Amino acid sequence: MQLFLTDGRVVDLEHTGGSVTVDRGNATRRTCTVTVADPSLIPRTPSDQLATYGARLRIARGVEYGDGTSELVPVGMFRLDDVDGDVNEGPVTLNGKDLSAIVADDRFTEPYTATGTVVGAVAALIQRSIPAADVISLIVDTPIGSRAFDVEADPWEGCREIAAAAGAEVYCNADGVFVIATLPDLLTTEPVWAVEATEGGVYVSASRAMSSDGVYNGVLARGENTADNVAPVSYLAVDDDPNSPTYWSGPYGRRPLFYSSSTLTTVNACTQAANLKLAQAKAPNASGDIASLPNPALEPGDVLRVMHEDGTRELHQVASFSVPLDLGGSFPISTISAKEDA
């Protein structure tokens, strides 16, 4: 683990415990809590405070091989928010949030208008707060109508809203890079990891549940932009597959989800947003809680192949997990959808 102080110093820290929590459901996707032994990290003087306020933590986890070499995987770049501990003996607890927190806290002090395209508008909002930020797009960029934000509005929520106009999400990954991407399709995405209850496997335990809460079979996307003098537009996308359990005209009934944004100015834009959101909205709300040996390289949205003790196999999509920073720590994974795997 490395601590990047604002005066340019980089301090290697030996940690004694902690964890990194990654949750797709939170606006700030990654948070960390780290325990270190050295009480000198607690800022005491004004110069210490200047060096600490705005400092960043880079955390990695990996394995050490028998020949002395190691392989590390990044689990997050964080803004250091809290330093707390016994000033004489320690230990010291460090708390941080991923770099999206910098964008979120930089609230507008004057009206702001986002224009252009989804990727351009999101990148402009991020780089308004972090000029050197890297922004990677994994979507097809689309034009948007102008979106005006009032004083005090949250720029990070603005980024999330604009990305949603393309059926996408925006987040800060483990390398501190901002990513604009759609949620991978569980049915067509190749699993990245096998969690198997076999000899040499990483499976520890698992539970499974299913609910119709949050499952929709239609999405009505609407746009109205008076600033651009654009008439209201809309499009209703529905599950029109008679063989689907959420068929719009079937026994599941009609359960529409509504989405509106001034960034949608054409029927085509509404159609794209509605269809992409429908693909996510009609996914089975099957949740799983899996305990396995740690894999810090996972990302929310990754697809896992799980083999249970009775030999049944399922595909699960990662929603959240917590990476332990000490040896022997548990590695719980929550999933957002699942299906049987032949």
Steps between C-alpha positions, in 0.01 A plus 500: 500500500627847414401838638542793257532820703419838351860620537616236252623242747401136452494289817492118494274379779499166673139430587375260766142461380204656327287450194392653169125496434378511140127553444333573167192631685687794655576825318855475635578144398819435701578583863780384725585461866864422578677446832870584535725490804690830459343784707719759325243499220258698718537867394593725792645820355361731227764370259393141575141596431589667171684188391213269605193690380459385141745209532428179310534132582589236243417150621590168340466138607672194361707192566861430585664205324756265642783659300444835675315667213149637540204582279275788603158604373375856564183520708459877504629855490341698782478852632606490864207631706566402862803422716425385853691322774700508824766771458749314721463131426272465199352324317374753246192456282492657153171540314464596136263525205575452132573804284133548401463659846717790378254565217198462730632748758584764236141626487406771257544855630339640186258358240656241269375360169614166360483465120641299211515123538467256788874428520605862444260637760594239763873551440460878525327470837767265636793704369342818633596366845798277409667651190742207460234231538499216248154423358446182297182441301383147415172616341393642166496875557168677435397868489297648784279801549629772731464425871504797738615453860418744778733639766572235769423209265719188526724465190553127556125439499499705179756260351287203600186655351666582168653151474156352571368679191709249302396210722844506658662557837812691599735402780860520620684170463778346708769695313333837567380520138146612423306255283176547303349160421178302479431214739614176330225262388494196728375277218775580249804602709778248554557426872821648638537264797388155611391459863483122543435270794762252381841396622725800445198724438441837666135442602425538872121539523203656319133597537239578233180706491263635235254789505285686248582830670686727262421287194323695223382391157465842342693828501350832393781745420396865464679820412395863503744786454354851500848655506569349156140565386448126441152349516438212744607158371454151642530129429359196682713186481334179620592134536324365191634143521207263567746243642638746755377473862462881499307516170314835484169332415555191716410390855774718651284801419612842387764657720646810330803696614520872419807702408512865396783739423541825308800337331258291289390716206408247229285187477813309400678611818196398707491163320864428572471599866176301546635182338826506694320562828247227424778245455604570859152553644359163390798299630391251768540649846684194624745581775781291630743530786817308427800454725824404329871547513586864414524622142588873509488526120119481486279790388125545550324364192750215458340162431597203718444128444405342833495125566325403823573198717211305344652544155250759371648792309387860468615822342503798736563870436699688763329789681732561794784347698748583771872431454679420830843654543616248757576130464210267559232765460165396354401601147120538474352563153142618441346453156220677315381229263553134437393217274557128473806403300473190284 
